[in-house]
Amino acid sequence: MKLPTILTLFLINLTTYGQSNLGVKLNLGISRVTSKFDYKTGPQKFTLMPSGQLGLFYNLDISDKSVLGTELLFLQIEGMEKYKYPDGSIMFIRRNLSYIGLPVYYGYKIKKVIVNVGFQFNYNIRRREQWKGRYDASQDIPFDWDTSIPYLDNYDYGIKAGMIFNRNEKFEIEGNYYHGLNNIWNSNPHQGMWKAQQLTIGLRYKFFTSKDKKNQE
């Protein structure tokens, strides 16, 4: 019980000295999951796939130009990978990753625009992988698998950057880019590397705004 109490008092103290905003957001965009292994897999092609995020945001004005922000998000990251081997085998691998995300960032105000940069932590809550293709050109035997991904790391983290345009007192338009830094491939049999990227644009709605007590005095 001590930690929630400390956090609550900390937020109350911060909002005493600056205006704060609480709201919801919905973003849509594109994403991909790239992979690289220490053994030959044939030519690879990574395709951008539909992506999105939904959640809550909290912003605190710490000065006329500076903003601190954090969010609690549900992230959907998709990726498509294509292999083509010399023997004619072709594989399309679609990856579907769901995360709970926690970005923390600093923003700088330029008139109605806030440019922000920060760090984001993600925790995986669902992972699926779908394989489609054929084994080789001579047999031409198609296959279609849908399976979970046991070798995925539960945690991901990376850099977040974005811009927020203040449309009016309630609505904002934003764009975000996330670049994963952690290798989310977590399997001993083969040394490899998976990384995720996401680019989105969407709307933010502020349903609560505290008053700046410094300007009231």
Order of alpha helices (4+ residues) and beta strands (2+ residues): alpha-beta-beta-beta-beta-beta-beta-beta-beta-beta-beta-alpha
